[in-house]
Structures are given as C-alpha cells and as structure tokens.
Amino acid sequence: MTSRIERHRKKIICIGTSTGGPRALQAVLSQLPKELDASIVIVQHMPPKFTKSLADRLNTLCEIDVKEAEDGELLKEGTAYIAPGGRHMTIVQIAGKAKVKVLDSPPVNGHRPSVDVMFNSIHHLINFDKIAVIMTGMGSDGAAGLIELKKENNVYAIAESEETCIVYGMPNAAVATMKVDAIAKLDDIAETILTYMKIRT
C-alpha cells in the first residue's frame, strides 16, 4: 500500500533523445493526456533555434502543452519543456518547487544540451517520483546520468527497444548500465509511463 507521503510526491518525467528524436517525441507526447499529473523535461540534441520550432509543432499535435524551456520558469504539471538548442538545461529546486536553470557551460561528451547534465540535476530533486526515458539516438548520452539517478529508489527507467529505434546507441548504452526497468517499443512508451504513474498514485 502506498504511503500518504508517497501519494503527495510530485512527479517528473525526463526524456533524452537524439537522432530520430522529433518523430519519437511526437509518438510519445501525443499519447499523454492533458490532465497529466507530472511535468516533463526533454533534451533533444539540436542546435540553437531548431528546438523552438520543434516545441511549437509538437504543441499543436499534443493535448499537453509543449514549449521551449526558459531560464527561471517554474515547472507545471501537464507541460513538456524542451531544452533550448545549444544550451544545457538543468532543474533546480527552490522552496520545494522545480525550476528551469539554463546554462552555457561547455559541452559534455560532445553534447550541449546534454541528457547527462539534465539527469544529474534531476537526481538532486527531493520528494519527486522520477521517470527517466531514453529513446533513439547515437552515442551514450544519458547512461552516466541514469546511473546517478538510480542511486535512489524512486526512479523508474524506460529505454526504447531496438526494434523501433532509428539509432539504438543511447538506449543500448542505458540498457548496458543494468539500471533500466522496462524496454518498450516506441508506441508503448507513453502507456508504460502512465501505468507506472498509476502505481505510484
């Protein structure tokens, strides 16, 4: 039985993706309900300016709100925030609330924005249930951050299956950490997220 404290925990979904990511994000975000009881933060490897147009397009296709993240804004439930291209996105906690902090620090493993940087910041959030999703993309961004995230027991990790990935690099690296709880086809990822959230409610 879930404790009273757990029932009142906030929820955050953090997604990392690269090559093939826009299509994958559309498939997942378009299946999430408007009344989603969680905030979503996303790193999609992209150069500056492209992420705003991606967010605007996804916003027209999804029930949830989708926007490019802005420095200093508070996270809202039912909203997805895409890291600005060419900049790192971290999430900090102030007075119990989660807030976007955008950084111009150097690339990490060749990436800015970096999934590892975002995941590492999510690790420090207190009283949040966390869902980490790693989807199609080259390389291993997100794997090191996942290891950091999974030092806690309130993190559920999902990797996209090789079967539906454009490039299986990032999900494969995540699976290799032995920290992934579920491997799901692209069209099943949203349902996997929602099923876990029901368990934690």
C-alpha positions in Angstrom: 0.0 0.0 0.0 1.4 3.4 -0.9 2.1 5.7 2.0 0.5 9.1 2.5 3.9 10.8 1.8 4.3 8.9 -1.5 0.8 9.9 -2.6 1.7 13.5 -2.3 5.0 13.3 -4.0 5.3 15.3 -7.2 6.2 13.5 -10.4 8.7 14.4 -13.1 9.3 12.7 -16.5 12.7 13.3 -18.0 13.4 12.3 -21.6 16.6 12.1 -23.6 16.9 11.5 -27.3 18.9 12.5 -30.4 18.8 11.1 -33.9 15.2 10.3 -34.8 14.1 12.1 -31.7 11.5 14.5 -33.1 9.4 11.6 -34.5 9.8 9.7 -31.3 8.8 12.6 -29.2 5.7 13.1 -31.3 4.8 9.5 -30.8 5.1 9.6 -27.0 3.9 13.1 -26.2 0.8 12.9 -28.4 -0.4 9.9 -26.3 -0.2 11.7 -22.9 -3.4 13.2 -21.5 -3.9 17.0 -20.9 -4.5 16.3 -17.2 -1.1 14.6 -16.8 -0.1 14.7 -13.2 3.6 15.3 -14.0 6.0 17.8 -15.6 8.1 16.7 -18.5 11.6 17.9 -19.3 13.3 16.9 -22.5 16.8 17.0 -24.0 16.7 16.6 -27.8 20.2 17.1 -29.3 19.7 20.1 -31.6 21.5 23.3 -32.5 20.0 26.7 -31.5 16.7 27.9 -33.0 15.5 24.4 -34.1 14.2 23.4 -30.7 11.7 26.3 -30.6 10.1 25.3 -33.9 10.1 21.6 -32.7 8.3 22.6 -29.5 5.8 24.8 -31.4 5.0 22.0 -33.8 4.6 19.4 -31.0 2.4 21.8 -29.1 -0.1 21.8 -32.0 -0.2 18.0 -32.1 -0.4 17.2 -28.4 -3.1 17.5 -25.6 -0.4 18.6 -23.1 1.4 21.9 -23.5 4.8 21.7 -25.2 7.3 24.6 -25.2 10.9 25.5 -25.3 12.2 25.9 -21.8 13.0 29.3 -20.5 15.6 30.1 -17.8 13.9 30.7 -14.4 10.4 29.3 -15.2 8.7 27.0 -12.7 7.7 23.6 -14.0 3.9 23.0 -14.3 2.1 19.7 -14.5 0.8 18.8 -17.9 3.6 20.7 -19.6 6.7 19.5 -21.5 9.8 21.6 -21.6 12.4 21.1 -24.4 15.9 22.3 -23.6 17.0 25.2 -25.8 19.3 24.0 -28.6 22.9 24.7 -27.9 22.4 25.2 -24.2 22.3 22.9 -21.2 19.0 22.6 -19.2 19.1 21.8 -15.5 16.3 21.6 -13.0 16.8 23.2 -9.6 14.6 23.1 -6.5 13.7 26.3 -4.6 11.2 26.2 -1.7 10.1 22.7 -2.8 9.3 23.8 -6.4 11.2 22.7 -9.5 12.6 25.5 -11.7 14.5 25.6 -15.0 18.1 26.8 -15.0 19.6 27.1 -18.4 23.4 27.1 -18.6 26.0 27.9 -21.2 28.7 25.7 -19.7 30.9 23.6 -22.0 29.5 20.6 -23.9 29.5 17.3 -22.0 30.7 14.3 -24.1 30.3 16.5 -27.2 26.7 17.5 -26.4 25.0 20.7 -25.4 22.3 20.2 -24.4 23.3 17.0 -22.6 21.0 14.3 -21.2 23.6 13.5 -18.6 23.6 17.1 -17.3 19.8 17.2 -17.1 19.6 13.8 -15.4 22.3 14.7 -12.9 20.3 17.8 -11.9 17.1 15.8 -11.6 18.9 13.5 -9.1 19.0 16.3 -6.6 15.2 16.9 -6.5 13.6 16.0 -3.2 10.1 14.5 -2.8 9.7 13.7 -6.5 9.0 10.4 -8.2 11.1 10.4 -11.3 10.6 8.6 -14.6 13.7 8.6 -17.0 13.1 7.7 -20.6 16.0 7.2 -23.1 15.0 7.0 -26.8 16.6 6.7 -30.2 20.0 8.4 -30.7 23.7 7.9 -31.4 26.2 7.6 -28.7 25.7 7.1 -25.0 24.4 10.4 -23.6 22.1 9.7 -20.7 23.8 6.4 -19.5 26.0 8.1 -16.9 23.2 10.3 -15.7 20.9 7.3 -15.4 23.4 5.6 -13.1 23.4 8.8 -10.9 19.6 8.9 -10.9 19.2 5.3 -10.0 21.1 5.8 -6.7 17.6 6.5 -5.4 14.7 4.0 -5.3 12.1 6.4 -6.6 13.3 6.3 -10.2 11.7 4.2 -13.0 13.8 4.0 -16.1 12.5 3.2 -19.6 14.5 2.5 -22.8 13.2 2.4 -26.3 13.5 -1.0 -27.8 16.0 -1.6 -30.6 13.1 -2.7 -32.8 11.7 0.8 -33.1 14.8 3.0 -32.8 16.2 4.9 -35.7 19.6 4.5 -33.9 19.9 2.2 -30.9 23.0 3.8 -29.5 21.6 5.8 -26.5 19.0 3.2 -25.4 21.6 0.4 -25.8 24.1 2.3 -23.6 21.3 2.8 -21.0 20.4 -0.9 -21.0 24.1 -1.8 -20.6 24.1 0.0 -17.2 21.7 -2.6 -15.9 19.6 0.3 -14.5 16.7 0.1 -16.9 13.4 -1.1 -15.5 11.5 -1.5 -18.8 12.3 -1.8 -22.5 9.4 -0.7 -24.7 8.5 -0.2 -28.3 8.1 3.5 -29.2 4.3 3.3 -29.4 4.1 1.6 -26.0 6.3 4.1 -24.1 3.5 6.5 -23.1 1.4 3.6 -21.8 4.4 2.4 -19.8 4.8 5.8 -18.3 1.1 6.1 -17.4 1.0 2.6 -15.9 3.9 3.3 -13.6 2.3 6.7 -12.6 -0.9 4.9 -11.6 1.1 2.5 -9.4 2.7 5.5 -7.6 -0.5 7.4 -7.1 
